């Protein structure tokens, strides 16, 4: 699913917007985009035409539950709120609306342009995160594996968004192959689930694999007290329990790292994480 949605005003109703074409081609292996064009983006237009058929509405509704950023190009936020399918505000609270181009300066005071998440004129360096939210509090027992009724234990490894499809497939196969009678390893792919459900599900996991440092999921995982494997080069100022395994696609080293943690899970132990040092790191990171 795309992680970024662009809404673009079409200058000429009979021709595609050049900006829309450029934006549609701007996706990468890690970031996919979806572009919607407005045929009449005036705020007082009786009908805002997205050239959507009824069958497109479910796709847009699904997108609103998974995107991190909604980019608006030369369109008033009030118009955006009118055209998008209705979803629960909680599903949009972690999504930034980023405004580009000439837009009326009074948008923040417009009661019809309310957006549950952040509205800004440029992409924020980091998403605002409520570190006291229940979903982000470390478990009192730590990320211990679950004891199964039939014997043995269950450990869940989350795959965060931004990993390539190839890496996801290799990780799912390689990590689940680490299972043995003492511990069963299951993989939870966050891209298969709505954005607003991911933090709660991740909190019950034993580890998480992420592609980069600068992401909301990374900061949330640190707050949740989870062991983290980063598929990237070594970095400075890493919190306790965070391991960088080198190249972005170095899946073999990632699996080797989690194999060590699986030994601890098989014995009913959690991977070592110093939450006190993490709180100090979060204080510097979030201000």
N, C-alpha and C positions, 0 to 999 in steps of 0.2 A: 504494500500500500504506500502511496506517496506520503512523505513526511512534511511537505510544504505545499500550501495552496496559494496560488496567485489569482487575484481578481483584477482584471484589466479593462479599462474603457476602450471601446472600439471607435476610432475616429470616423471611420466610414462604414456604415452598416452593411455595405455590399462587399467589403474587402476585409480579410483577417488583419488584425493589428500586427505590425512588424515586431512590436515589443512582446506580444504574446508568443510569436514564433521563437524569438530569442530566449524567452523564459522557459518555454517548453523544451528547448534543447539544452538547458543549463543543468539538468540533472546529472548526477555522477553515480558511480557504483554504490556510494554510501548514502546519497541523498537523492530521492526521487521527487518530482514535482508534478502538480496538476494545475493547469491554467484554465480559468473560466473567463470568457469575454462578455462584457455588457454591451448590448446594442444601444441602450438609451440610459446613460448613467445619471441623468439629472435627478436631484433630490425630490423635485416636485412632479416627477413623471408618474402618471397613473399606473403604469405597468413597467416593471423592471424586467427586461427581456434577456434571459440568459441563454436563449435558444435551446433550452432543455426540454426534452420530452418527459413524460411522466416516469418513464423507466429510468431516467437519470437521477431522479430524486433520491432513491435509496443509496446510490453511490455517494452522493454529496453528503447525505446524512452520516454514512459510515466514515467518510473522510473527517468530518468534524470531531469524531471521537478519537482519532489517532494522530492528527497533525500536531506539530509543535508550534508552527508559525503560520499565520494567515497574513499574506502581503497584499496590501490594497494600493493600487496604482491610479492616482488621480480621481478617486471615487470617495464620496462622503461616507463616513461610517454608518450614518443613518440609512443610507441606501443599502449598504451591505447587510445590516440587520434585517431589513425588509425582505431581501431576496433569499437569504439562506434558510433552509428548512429548520424548523424549531427543534432544538435539543435541550436537554436539561442544562442549566447554568453550570452545574458541577462538572460537566464534561468539558466545558470550555475554560474553566478557571486556571488551568495550567497552560493555556494557549495564548501566545502574544499576537496582537493585531499590530502590524508594522505598516506605517503609512508612508507612501512615496508620492512625490509630485505635488502640484498645487491643490491643497485641500483647505476649506474654510477653517480659520484659526479657532472658531468658537466650538469646535467639535466636542471638547471635554465637558462643556456645560450643557450640551444638548441631551435632554432626558431620553430622547428616542434613539440615541447612539450608544447606549450603555453596553459595555462588553464585560463579561465576568472576569476576563484575564487582563493582562497588561496591555495598554495602548501607548505606543511610542512612535517617534518620527524616524527611528532607526533601530536596527536589531540590537537588543540589550546584550551586554557582555555576559550576563548570567541571569537566569530566571529567578524571580523572587521565590524563596522556598520557606515555608513555615516549619521550622525544625521541631516545633512542639506538637505538630499534627500526630494523631495516634498512629498513622501508617508509617511514620518516620522514626518512631521511638525504638531503640534497640530492645530486643526481648530480654527479660530479666535473666533467663537461663543462657542467653547467648544463642548463636545459630546452631544449636544441637540438632542432630538428626532425629527423625521421628521413630519411635519404637512401634513396630508393626505387631498386630495381634497374633499373626501366624509365626512370629519369630523373625529375628533380624531387624534391620533398620532401613529407613528410607531417607535418602539425601536428594535434594532438588537443586539443580544448577540452572540459573536463569541466563538466557542469552538476550542481551540488551539490543535496542534498535541501533542501526548503523552498521552492523556486521553484514558482509556480503552474503548472497545466497549460497555461494560455494562454501564459505566458511561455516555457515549455519549447518549445512548438510553434513560436513565432515565432523563438526563438533557434536551434533546430535548422535551420530553413529559411534564416534570414538568415546564419548563420555558414557553413553549407556552400556558400552562394551566393558566398562570398568566394574560393572555390577558383579557381585559374588554373593554366596549365601549369607554372609554377615551384613552386607549393605547393598541395597538396590539403588542405583543412580537413575534418576529421571531428569529429563531436560524440559524446561519451560521456556518457550520462545515468546518473548513479549510482543513481537509483531503480530501474533495470532490473537491478541486480546486488546480491548479498548484501552485508550490512554489512561482513563481515570481508574482502571482496575489494577494497573501494573504495580504500583507501589505496595498495595496491600498484599498482593500475591508474592511479591519479591521478599517481603518481610518474613515470610515463613520459610524461605529458602536457606540453603547452607552456603551458597557461593553465587557469584554473578560474573559473567564474562562480558566485557565492554570493549568497544573499538577505540575509545579516546578518553582523554581526561576532561575536556571541556564540554560536559553534557549534564543535563539535569539528572539523568539516571545515575551518573557517577556520584554527584553530591548526595543524592538521596541514599545510595547504597552505603556511603561513608556514614551518614547519620544513622542508618539502620543497623550498623555494626556488622555488616556482611564482609566476608573475605571477597576480594576483587582481583580478577585477572584482566590485565589490559593487553590487548593485542597491538602493541606499539613499542616504540623505542624507549629506552630508559629515560626517566624524568626525575627532576629534583623535587624535594619537598613532598614526598609521597607519604600519606598517612599509614599507620600501622595496618598490616594485613592486606596491602595492595602490592601486587607483583606485576611488573612489566616483562613480557616474554620476548621482546625484540621486534621483529617485523610484523606488519599488520596481519599478514596471512599465515603466521607461524603457528598453525593449529597444533602441530605435534608437540611443541613446547608447552602450549596451554594445557593440553591433555596430561602431559607429564607432571605439571604443577598440581593439577587437580587430583592426580593419582596419589600424590603424597597426602593431600587432605583426605582422600577417601580412606586411607589407612587409619586416620584419626576417627573418621565417621564410623568405620567398622567396629571400633572399640568404644563407641558411644561418646566420643569427645568432639568438640568443635575446633576448627582451625583457630590458632591464636590471634586474637585481635585486642589491641589496647584501646578501649573506648575513651579513656581519659585523654590520651594524646589526640585521639580523633576529635574530641570536643574542642580542644585547643586549636586544631587545624581548621575546624568549621568556624570558630570564632574569627579567625583571620580571614577566611574565605568569604564569609557572608557579612562580615562587619557587625 
